[in-house]
Structures are given as structure tokens and as C-alpha cells.
């Protein structure tokens, strides 16, 4: 191929130079919105609500108030949707509102080393950008910082070329909230995301048990209530750890400091005392009295190498992290999922690359979980659900790598059956695989903690399943005894022509338990308790069925109704070797439970099953 003449190459180079220009971050994300989770109209709804809710939860926690968050999604055109997210947080001062919503990479948390939901300052402003790209409509923001301050209303867009806010309108208005923020965003989308949206809010409610979410979805209303009245303590920022920084960050810190080297190390880094700082100086061949601003690049490299070599305790986690806690995880799951077994585990804090983190996990089994198919996997990072890219997440890989068959679960990659597995990673720097924050990267230290937590929970589940199987075997045996012995008695009475004998004492003596039997004959439901357990304290019989038991003898101590099911409760004390009975009109069925006595001292038998 012939070479171009020299003069033509110069012309082409000149033309190319004229076409080159700087690109603003807004312009970059306009063409690459999939990086932020706006790769489809359906997913755009989820991402927008997620970013707004994350901001609201963080703001409420910083203000030490229990979050009350209102979410509205309404169709305003053939393919246009209006999303409103309103909170009771501290509000945003008016001069900051345009930058928070109208400038990408603007925020207060990026340089802080503590657990937060949002960090990069991209999320909500990316939603503003997506709205103006699809609908051309500005985002409306109302904010109020206190009872003595007026609320301010803004109409905001983003100047794509400069990544600066474009305030179309600003005015002071009356607003019924004393403090808080309201965001209204309109863009083109579809409501195919309805199921996914409700899942996101349900899962968010599980790991934020202190928050209440009220949702209006077109003509339907949903409420996810809080189960804790305790305000979460907002994590406090800590200094960077010597093992978690790189040369570029060290250069910036050196340039901004006028301290002596030893003071710079002690005051600028986490867990570095004077003795440790002096050891770092000695290894780097530097005097502790040197001014850090005078360090050359080679000296900075030597200092960084020494900082990595010297043993330094792990950074503190009690201040900068906010794990959910085992009790609140269980309560959150109990609220949204009705399961027979739930257990949670919070692992001790650990560190990767100088970043502290805590892994929490929970496992649930049975109840209303689907009996077929793969287990339900709930993934969370800093109390935020990870709704997409499950297959690319280290959490999923860890779950797959656990041998669930050794814990009495079937497995085809993921465990199968009526199982729910929750994993939460709380860290000052969650290692996401992309800007959309959908999946956690494979970090060996994190994966190790996840696997250990899951194995611990697997052992608990195996114990539960083994006990359940033994209880089922004992219940089947008891049902057989309680069904066969009365028939034998009836046949014997018929043969010898003697009155029918009550066999309940024989059944109780055989099993040495409190026997609870429920049977239905000729439109009458009979619940009978025979006490051969030796226990003489108060017990409660719970009968849940479609029968209201209005004519029960004796009357129930408590009756409630929900969705056509009546819960009847009788409280009684049954002396040893005595019986108690209640009879009422009905069709039977449902569930009977006996509470107040240890499981190993009771046997419940439904003869209609």
C-alpha cells in the first residue's frame, strides 16, 4: 500500500486535532447510561427509586430520625411515568439543592471512610439526567430544613456540556412538612417493573427494620411497616488505614499537609501510634522531624513501602460500620416472610486492603416459601438490595460453592426447595463490579467470611431439619396410636358386649406426653387435651381455621379474624392425669397449636389429616 505524502499526513493530523475536545462527565454518562443502571426503561424505574430511597435513608439516619418515606408511581401519558419520593429527613439547604440534583460526581461522602449507601455522588443526579434525556422534563425538588424556614421549590436540569446544574425555576413556597425533601422525576418507561419494584421495597424493608415505606402504585397502596423503634446510630468516619492507600492518595495527602512526618502519620492514619510511626520513618530512612510537603517522589515511595511493611492493627469497626444485627434481621424476615425456621449470624469484623467490613447472613426454611425450584437469594450491600446481575456476584458464587447436601438440602448449583438465604456485606468501601452497584467483586477475604457464615447457618438448619423429621415420625406414630387404639377398643367392646372404654389415658401413658387431639364428626369439632406429661403450668391452645367457634363450650378466651381465618385461643391449667375438652360447630381443618409447654412434652394430633 503506497504511503501518503507528507503534506497530506500533516493536513489529516491538523483535522484530527481540531475535532478533539474535553468531555464532561455528564456527556460521558449520557452515552453510557447503562453503566449507572439505566440500560432499559423498565430498570430505569427501579434505579431511580433506589437512588432516591438510599439518599432518604442516609439523610434520616444522619439526622437521627426514624425514616418515614412515601413513594408514588403514576402513569401520566402513554409511556410517561411520574415518580415521587418524599422523606422526613433534615432537608437540604437551598443553595446546595441544584448541585446535589444537577451535577454528577457531587456529594459529601466520597472522601469519608464510613459505611454509607451512596458514595460517588452519581445516583440521583443520574436519574435527573435520564429523565431529561427520555422526557425532556425537569426534575422538581422541594426541600425544607426546619419549622422556622420556608420550603423552596426547584425545577432542575443538567447542562450536558459542562456538567453544571441548570435551574429553570426557584421559588419559596408553603409546605406541610416541617422538614424533609420531595423529589419528582418524570421519564419514559413501562410498568413491567411492578413486581421487581415491590420486591425491592420488601427487601429494603427487611434490612432497614427501623423504616416505614408507604407506596402508591397507580390505584394500589402498600405499606411496609417498621419493626424497630430504635434509631440507627449513624456511622462515624475514620482515617485511612496505612495498608489501604496507594501512591496517588499519599501524594494528595502530603500536598495538603504542613505537618512534620511523624505527626502526619499519627494524626492522618488509623491505628498508627508514635511508636509505629517512628518504625515507619526508620524503615523508610526518613527523619520524623521532616516536613511532609518537602518529601520527594522517591521519598514518598519509600514511605509508602514502609507503611505497607509495618504491622498495624486492623481499623476500628464499631464507629464506621453499622451492621443490622442478628435479632433485627430475624424480625425483618419474620415480618415479610412466614417461615418455619429462621436463623441469622453476624460475623466478627474483618479487613481487606485496609477497608473494614462485616458479613451478615441468615437462612430461612419452610412456611410459605415455594417448595419447588432454587432457593430465594437476597443480596445486600450497606443495607441496599442488589437486584440485578445475581450470577456475576461473589455472594452467589459463595452460596453455590457451599455443599448444601451435607446440610440435608438438595442442590443443583444453588440449593433447592423452600429455602431463603440472605447475605449482607457492610463496609466502608464495598467492592462493586461496576458503577451500577449491582454485584460484589470476588475479594478472597469477603468470600471467606460469607462461606463461614453460611456453613454455620447450614449446621443450624441441619439440626432443625433432623428434629423436624424426628418430630414428624413421632407425630405419625402418635396419630397411628390415637387412631388404632380407639378402634381396637370399640371392636373389643362390641365383642364382649361391654360399654365403650375411654382410651385417652392409655394413649397418654404410652407416650408420657400431653396429647392434643382434634377431630370432626357430624358437624362438630372436638379438641381434647390429656395431660400425662407431668407438667401442670398454664398452657394455651391455638385453633386457626375458617370456623368462628361462636357456640364453643367452653368459650374461647380470645378470637380474631383475618382473611376469613379465625384464631381461637383457650388458656387452661390441666392437672396431671386429667383431661380438658372443647366442642363447637364447624367443618374443622386448619391448624392447632399448643403453647406454654416444651415441645418434647407434647404431641399434637389432627385426626382429620
MOWO-V967262 format. One record per residue. N is the residue number from 0. RES is the residue in one small letter. PSI is psi in whole degrees, 0 to 359 (* if undefined). OMEGA is omega in radians with two decimals (* if undefined). Layout:
# MOWO-V967262
n,res,psi,omega
N,RES,PSI,OMEGA
N,RES,PSI,OMEGA
This chain:
# MOWO-V967262
n,res,psi,omega
0,x,126,-3.10
1,x,143,3.11
2,x,149,3.10
3,x,146,3.06
4,x,153,-3.10
5,x,319,-3.10
6,x,326,-3.14
7,x,323,3.08
8,x,322,3.12
9,x,321,3.12
10,x,316,3.14
11,x,318,3.12
12,x,322,3.12
13,x,320,3.12
14,x,318,3.12
15,x,322,3.14
16,x,324,3.14
17,x,333,-3.11
18,x,344,-3.08
19,x,137,3.11
20,x,163,3.11
21,x,153,-3.11
22,x,129,3.10
23,x,157,-3.14
24,x,327,3.10
25,x,320,3.12
26,x,322,3.12
27,x,312,-3.10
28,x,340,3.04
29,x,321,-3.14
30,x,348,-3.09
31,x,44,-3.05
32,x,342,3.10
33,x,336,3.13
34,x,336,-3.09
35,x,5,3.13
36,x,17,3.12
37,x,44,-3.07
38,x,352,3.09
39,x,154,3.11
40,x,323,-3.14
41,x,312,-3.12
42,x,334,3.13
43,x,324,3.12
44,x,311,-3.12
45,x,313,-3.08
46,x,318,3.14
47,x,311,-3.13
48,x,320,3.13
49,x,312,-3.11
50,x,319,3.13
51,x,318,3.14
52,x,320,3.09
53,x,313,3.13
54,x,318,-3.12
55,x,315,3.14
56,x,316,3.11
57,x,317,-3.11
58,x,318,3.14
59,x,321,3.14
60,x,322,3.11
61,x,329,3.12
62,x,359,3.13
63,x,47,3.04
64,x,150,3.08
65,x,124,-3.05
66,x,130,2.93
67,x,108,-3.01
68,x,129,3.12
69,x,133,-3.12
70,x,130,3.13
71,x,133,3.06
72,x,116,-3.11
73,x,143,3.09
74,x,124,-3.10
75,x,354,3.12
76,x,186,-3.10
77,x,321,3.10
78,x,25,-3.09
79,x,134,-3.12
80,x,142,3.11
81,x,124,3.12
82,x,129,3.11
83,x,130,3.03
84,x,122,-3.07
85,x,136,-3.11
86,x,172,3.12
87,x,31,-3.14
88,x,193,-3.07
89,x,353,-3.09
90,x,176,-3.13
91,x,133,3.13
92,x,141,-2.99
93,x,321,-3.07
94,x,341,-3.14
95,x,341,-3.06
96,x,312,-3.12
97,x,324,-3.09
98,x,324,3.13
99,x,320,-3.04
100,x,344,-3.03
101,x,17,3.13
102,x,118,3.10
103,x,151,-3.10
104,x,45,3.06
105,x,120,-3.14
106,x,177,-3.06
107,x,357,-2.96
108,x,351,-3.01
109,x,320,-3.07
110,x,2,3.14
111,x,135,3.13
112,x,88,3.10
113,x,164,-3.13
114,x,121,3.02
115,x,159,3.13
116,x,313,3.11
117,x,147,-3.12
118,x,319,-2.97
119,x,342,-3.07
120,x,27,-3.13
121,x,321,-2.87
122,x,291,-3.01
123,x,326,3.09
124,x,330,3.05
125,x,324,3.08
126,x,322,3.07
127,x,317,3.12
128,x,316,-3.13
129,x,322,-3.14
130,x,313,-3.10
131,x,337,3.09
132,x,323,-3.05
133,x,325,-3.09
134,x,339,-3.08
135,x,3,-3.08
136,x,145,3.10
137,x,160,3.03
138,x,136,-3.13
139,x,126,-3.12
140,x,129,3.02
141,x,131,-3.13
142,x,144,3.10
143,x,134,-3.03
144,x,355,3.13
145,x,168,-3.08
146,x,331,-3.11
147,x,355,-3.12
148,x,149,3.05
149,x,151,3.02
150,x,150,3.12
151,x,137,3.13
152,x,131,-3.12
153,x,146,2.90
154,x,118,-2.92
155,x,140,2.91
156,x,179,-3.14
157,x,132,3.01
158,x,108,-3.00
159,x,317,-3.02
160,x,331,-3.04
161,x,354,-3.06
162,x,45,3.09
163,x,151,3.14
164,x,143,3.08
165,x,99,-3.10
166,x,107,-3.12
167,x,330,-3.12
168,x,141,3.06
169,x,135,3.14
170,x,151,3.03
171,x,135,-3.08
172,x,168,2.99
173,x,137,-3.14
174,x,139,-3.03
175,x,346,3.09
176,x,140,3.09
177,x,323,3.07
178,x,151,-3.14
179,x,183,-3.11
180,x,141,3.10
181,x,127,-3.14
182,x,130,3.10
183,x,119,-3.09
184,x,134,3.11
185,x,131,3.07
186,x,169,3.13
187,x,136,-3.13
188,x,189,3.03
189,x,161,3.13
190,x,25,3.01
191,x,348,-3.09
192,x,7,-3.04
193,x,311,-3.13
194,x,316,-3.12
195,x,323,3.13
196,x,314,3.13
197,x,325,3.06
198,x,316,3.14
199,x,314,-3.11
200,x,323,3.09
201,x,314,-3.12
202,x,322,3.09
203,x,322,3.12
204,x,326,-3.13
205,x,314,-3.05
206,x,2,3.01
207,x,66,-3.00
208,x,351,3.13
209,x,357,-3.03
210,x,149,3.02
211,x,133,3.13
212,x,124,3.03
213,x,129,-3.01
214,x,132,2.97
215,x,114,-3.11
216,x,97,-2.96
217,x,248,-3.09
218,x,8,-3.13
219,x,148,3.12
220,x,139,3.13
221,x,148,3.07
222,x,130,3.04
223,x,103,-3.01
224,x,155,3.03
225,x,152,3.07
226,x,2,3.11
227,x,135,3.09
228,x,10,-3.09
229,x,125,3.12
230,x,133,-3.14
231,x,135,3.06
232,x,125,-3.09
233,x,130,3.13
234,x,146,-3.13
235,x,137,-3.12
236,x,145,3.09
237,x,168,3.09
238,x,157,3.10
239,x,152,3.13
240,x,142,-3.11
241,x,332,-3.12
242,x,1,-3.08
243,x,16,-3.14
244,x,161,3.10
245,x,175,-3.02
246,x,320,-3.13
247,x,316,3.12
248,x,320,3.11
249,x,320,3.12
250,x,317,3.14
251,x,319,3.14
252,x,320,3.12
253,x,316,-3.10
254,x,332,-3.08
255,x,1,-3.06
256,x,145,3.04
257,x,21,-3.08
258,x,168,2.95
259,x,155,-3.01
260,x,314,-3.07
261,x,323,3.07
262,x,323,3.10
263,x,317,-3.13
264,x,319,-3.10
265,x,315,-3.03
266,x,339,-3.06
267,x,351,-3.06
268,x,153,-3.11
269,x,137,3.04
270,x,27,3.08
271,x,115,3.06
272,x,181,-3.09
273,x,323,-3.14
274,x,316,3.13
275,x,320,3.14
276,x,318,3.14
277,x,323,3.10
278,x,320,3.10
279,x,316,3.12
280,x,315,-3.12
281,x,317,-3.12
282,x,327,3.14
283,x,352,-3.11
284,x,34,-3.10
285,x,149,3.09
286,x,139,-3.14
287,x,345,-3.12
288,x,357,-3.13
289,x,147,3.01
290,x,130,-3.04
291,x,329,-3.13
292,x,341,-3.14
293,x,2,-3.12
294,x,134,3.07
295,x,171,3.13
296,x,318,3.13
297,x,321,3.11
298,x,323,3.10
299,x,321,3.10
300,x,319,3.11
301,x,321,3.12
302,x,316,-3.14
303,x,317,3.12
304,x,319,3.12
305,x,321,3.13
306,x,325,-3.14
307,x,330,-3.07
308,x,324,-3.07
309,x,135,3.11
310,x,124,-3.13
311,x,133,3.10
312,x,153,3.12
313,x,150,3.14
314,x,152,3.14
315,x,147,-3.12
316,x,342,-3.07
317,x,331,-3.10
318,x,316,-2.94
319,x,350,-3.14
320,x,154,-3.14
321,x,73,3.09
322,x,159,-3.07
323,x,316,-3.09
324,x,145,-3.04
325,x,316,-3.09
326,x,315,-3.11
327,x,328,3.05
328,x,314,3.12
329,x,317,-3.13
330,x,321,3.11
331,x,318,3.11
332,x,319,3.12
333,x,327,-3.11
334,x,321,-3.02
335,x,339,-3.14
336,x,131,3.10
337,x,105,-3.06
338,x,156,3.13
339,x,332,-3.06
340,x,131,3.07
341,x,132,3.04
342,x,146,-3.11
343,x,156,-3.14
344,x,131,3.02
345,x,117,-3.11
346,x,156,3.02
347,x,151,-3.12
348,x,151,3.13
349,x,183,-3.02
350,x,140,2.92
351,x,129,3.13
352,x,37,3.12
353,x,2,-3.13
354,x,120,3.11
355,x,149,3.09
356,x,158,3.07
357,x,134,3.06
358,x,132,3.04
359,x,145,-3.13
360,x,157,3.08
361,x,154,3.08
362,x,138,3.10
363,x,154,-3.07
364,x,143,2.98
365,x,206,-3.12
366,x,230,-3.09
367,x,11,3.08
368,x,148,3.12
369,x,133,-3.08
370,x,336,-3.08
371,x,160,3.05
372,x,185,-3.11
373,x,160,3.07
374,x,154,3.02
375,x,124,-3.12
376,x,122,3.08
377,x,117,-3.13
378,x,137,-3.12
379,x,147,3.01
380,x,120,-3.11
381,x,47,3.08
382,x,19,3.14
383,x,129,3.10
384,x,141,3.01
385,x,106,-2.94
386,x,341,-3.05
387,x,170,3.09
388,x,44,-3.13
389,x,320,-3.10
390,x,340,-3.11
391,x,6,-3.01
392,x,140,3.11
393,x,330,3.13
394,x,314,3.14
395,x,319,3.13
396,x,318,3.12
397,x,318,3.13
398,x,319,3.14
399,x,325,-3.06
400,x,345,3.09
401,x,136,3.10
402,x,88,-3.07
403,x,341,3.12
404,x,330,3.12
405,x,350,3.09
406,x,24,3.05
407,x,28,3.05
408,x,143,3.01
409,x,154,-3.03
410,x,132,2.95
411,x,80,-2.96
412,x,273,3.01
413,x,153,3.04
414,x,155,-3.07
415,x,159,3.11
416,x,192,-3.10
417,x,69,-3.03
418,x,141,3.02
419,x,131,3.12
420,x,125,3.13
421,x,134,3.05
422,x,129,3.14
423,x,127,3.08
424,x,118,3.10
425,x,126,-3.09
426,x,159,3.03
427,x,344,3.14
428,x,84,3.14
429,x,126,-3.09
430,x,83,3.12
431,x,156,3.14
432,x,343,-3.14
433,x,174,-3.12
434,x,339,-3.12
435,x,350,3.04
436,x,51,-3.12
437,x,340,-3.05
438,x,148,-3.13
439,x,136,-3.12
440,x,161,-3.11
441,x,95,3.07
442,x,119,-3.04
443,x,318,-3.11
444,x,320,3.14
445,x,316,-3.13
446,x,321,3.13
447,x,315,-3.12
448,x,322,3.12
449,x,313,-3.12
450,x,317,3.13
451,x,318,3.12
452,x,317,-3.12
453,x,321,3.11
454,x,321,3.10
455,x,315,3.13
456,x,324,3.11
457,x,321,3.11
458,x,320,3.10
459,x,319,3.13
460,x,319,3.13
461,x,318,3.10
462,x,316,3.12
463,x,313,-3.11
464,x,322,3.12
465,x,316,3.11
466,x,320,-3.14
467,x,319,3.14
468,x,319,3.10
469,x,320,3.13
470,x,321,3.12
471,x,320,3.10
472,x,317,3.12
473,x,323,3.14
474,x,319,3.10
475,x,320,3.12
476,x,317,-3.14
477,x,321,3.12
478,x,321,3.11
479,x,316,3.12
480,x,313,-3.08
481,x,340,3.12
482,x,324,-3.03
483,x,316,-3.07
484,x,315,3.09
485,x,324,3.13
486,x,319,3.09
487,x,317,3.14
488,x,319,-3.13
489,x,319,3.14
490,x,318,3.12
491,x,315,3.12
492,x,322,3.13
493,x,320,-3.09
494,x,313,-3.08
495,x,359,3.10
496,x,47,3.08
497,x,160,3.12
498,x,151,3.13
499,x,133,-3.12
500,x,139,3.06
501,x,116,-3.08
502,x,0,-3.09
503,x,315,3.11
504,x,324,3.14
505,x,317,3.14
506,x,315,-3.13
507,x,318,-3.14
508,x,323,-3.14
509,x,322,-3.06
510,x,348,3.11
511,x,46,-3.12
512,x,174,2.93
513,x,116,-3.08
514,x,122,3.07
515,x,119,-3.12
516,x,136,3.07
517,x,130,-3.14
518,x,158,3.14
519,x,124,3.13
520,x,128,3.04
521,x,43,3.08
522,x,9,3.13
523,x,132,3.08
524,x,129,-3.14
525,x,126,3.02
526,x,122,-3.08
527,x,132,3.11
528,x,126,3.08
529,x,124,-3.01
530,x,103,3.02
531,x,29,-3.07
532,x,343,-3.03
533,x,353,3.13
534,x,133,-3.11
535,x,19,3.08
536,x,180,-3.14
537,x,136,3.06
538,x,165,3.13
539,x,135,3.08
540,x,120,3.12
541,x,122,3.12
542,x,114,-3.09
543,x,114,-3.12
544,x,182,3.12
545,x,356,3.13
546,x,135,-3.14
547,x,348,3.11
548,x,41,-3.10
549,x,330,-3.11
550,x,22,-3.09
551,x,141,3.05
552,x,112,-0.03
553,x,164,3.12
554,x,149,3.09
555,x,146,3.09
556,x,337,-3.10
557,x,136,3.09
558,x,132,3.04
559,x,157,-3.10
560,x,137,3.07
561,x,124,3.11
562,x,40,3.08
563,x,3,3.12
564,x,131,-3.11
565,x,130,3.05
566,x,115,3.14
567,x,135,-3.10
568,x,128,3.01
569,x,135,3.09
570,x,135,-3.09
571,x,164,2.98
572,x,122,-3.09
573,x,113,3.11
574,x,157,3.12
575,x,138,3.13
576,x,25,3.10
577,x,168,3.14
578,x,159,3.07
579,x,144,-3.06
580,x,144,3.00
581,x,143,-3.13
582,x,138,3.05
583,x,162,3.13
584,x,137,3.12
585,x,181,-3.12
586,x,352,3.13
587,x,207,-3.08
588,x,192,3.11
589,x,211,-3.04
590,x,141,3.00
591,x,133,3.13
592,x,145,3.05
593,x,124,-3.10
594,x,156,3.13
595,x,357,3.14
596,x,144,-3.11
597,x,148,-3.12
598,x,326,-3.09
599,x,357,3.13
600,x,10,-3.10
601,x,158,3.06
602,x,122,-3.13
603,x,126,-3.09
604,x,119,3.03
605,x,107,-3.06
606,x,350,3.12
607,x,347,-3.09
608,x,*,*
